Amino acid sequence: MYFSKFEEQFCAVNDTRKDEFAQNFPLLDNKSVHARWKKGSWQITRIGEIWRRSGKVFSVPYEGIDAYPSFQFAEDGTPLPLMETVLKALPADMSPWQRAFWMISPKAELGGENPASSIQTGDNRVVDVASKFGGDFLN
């Protein structure tokens, strides 16, 4: 019984963190990802899902949908070039929310910037940071 009470409180904290994330970093559904995709076909409406499955972007479960943090996309709606490389460098067993929180957490190795900002500016150091995190996460 004590454990279930603790678990409920922990879930409430996580829900609050997820809501804060969604407020600070806009989340997109498949329709919104498609609407931003300027080079795309009107026939491919689930492009976010296609990109997620191919490892170009990630999504988080939020309010019953797969939601895509908007910081992963360029002005034309396509995935940022470094995104796929960084996602491959991170541990495969990280949950979607662990990835999301890692992306927005400042890293000393990036001069205090967070990985999402580094990906947006094309700072290749973020790949090394992700690779090193992978080793730390698994140990």
Disulfide bonds with the S-S distance in Angstrom:
none
